[in-house]
Amino acid sequence: MTPARLARHEATLAGLERKERLRTLVPRDGADFSSNDYLGFAGSTRLAMAVHSALQRGVPVGAGGSRLLRGNHPEHEALEAEAAAFLGAERVLYFGSGYGANVALFSTLPQRGDLIVHDALVHASAHEGIRASRAQAVPAAHNDVGAFEEAIVRWRSNGGTGGDPWIAVESVYSMDGDRAPLAELAALAERHDGFLVIDEAHATGVFGPSGRGLAADLDNRRNVVVLHTCGKALGVSGALLGTSTTLCDYLINRARGFIYSTAPSPLMAATVREALRMLVDEPKRRADFDVLRAFANTEIAEKLGVEGSGSQILPVIIGDNGRAVRIAARMRADGFDIRAIRPPTVPEGTARLRIAITLNVDMPTISRMFTRLAAIMAEEKP
Ligand SMILES: Cc1ncc(COP(=O)(O)O)c(C=O)c1O
């Protein structure tokens, strides 16, 4: 490859740098205010022991093939059965990542002639799946149930009578930390004979009975598809997709990312199973986390004058990309691992610090972090 061939890529990178949107890999360092390891499971002794004992009983690291071929391991099936019972789902499928599960489900389940109405703030992986879908898709204003309904009514009156509407939301939004009005959205799906797809990535393990997520409180889940990622509060990797047996069978037969990909590591499946048990056996972690989260929400309001989201994801909207990056870098230099999130991950003009609260930090550290952040924000004038 001659250097000239790379000119377009280099020009794009230079353009990103001019707009202060160039991303680089920064090592983890300092107090954790940016991971999604909300309950501190990732580095826990119990999960380390689960890996150790799985290896000792002969669970392989690699699956060796697709689930549809020899890659289907008893550990995958044991996890799926245990997760289905825990989550109250008819059936559960384990995917290698939440990203892959979202792409698989949105590109496969909604059919030609269907409509996908998605919240304007759904994750990039949902967008990717929606882009690959044969269904029509429209965004709805964030958390605006009326806007979701209007989109469905408009589609029906324009001839969308043969297909089904699919409503796509997150129960707790990844960059804003606020909750979707799930009960109203479920009623809307019911009223219009549609499906509700709920990405619980940031609720799994944290909210709902025993950390089963916010969809667990819905009365009727016949037409609901729920995605629980395993790389966040569960501290491992992969994703558990819970829905009807019919839709799971459909995915097994039609989802290209499921069929044409090596199955997730059986070792990780065994570890996720232990993480689910930890949610039940170690309620103190969630109780401690509730207290820490409430404390952080009070601190952000008192020290920054910013209203907390109520969840463990606390965005501080900065607006300007460069200022967000500078403030985050100064916080890291002072020992607080805070990252700036810029467009296109968040809407233009809403660059922010995404502060995540986890059990990897304690109250005094949270308090010192907000005091320091208030000082740095005052110095780094807009
Ligand atoms: C809302 C949401 N869905 C899906 C994903 C992807 O999950 P995973 O990290 O397991 O690929 C993420 C992770 O960033 C997320 O925030």
The ligand as a Gaussian input file, in Angstrom:
#p B3LYP/6-31G(d) Opt

LIG

0 1
 C      -27.886000       0.858000      25.578000
 C      -26.817000      -0.065000      25.108000
 N      -27.132000      -1.113000      24.341000
 C      -26.207000      -1.961000      23.885000
 C      -24.872000      -1.784000      24.186000
 C      -23.857000      -2.744000      23.646000
 O      -23.586000      -3.718000      24.570000
 P      -22.161000      -4.491000      24.569000
 O      -21.205000      -3.557000      25.237000
 O      -22.427000      -5.738000      25.307000
 O      -21.809000      -4.720000      23.136000
 C      -24.489000      -0.715000      25.000000
 C      -23.065000      -0.552000      25.369000
 O      -22.441000       0.430000      25.159000
 C      -25.477000       0.175000      25.462000
 O      -25.156000       1.236000      26.209000

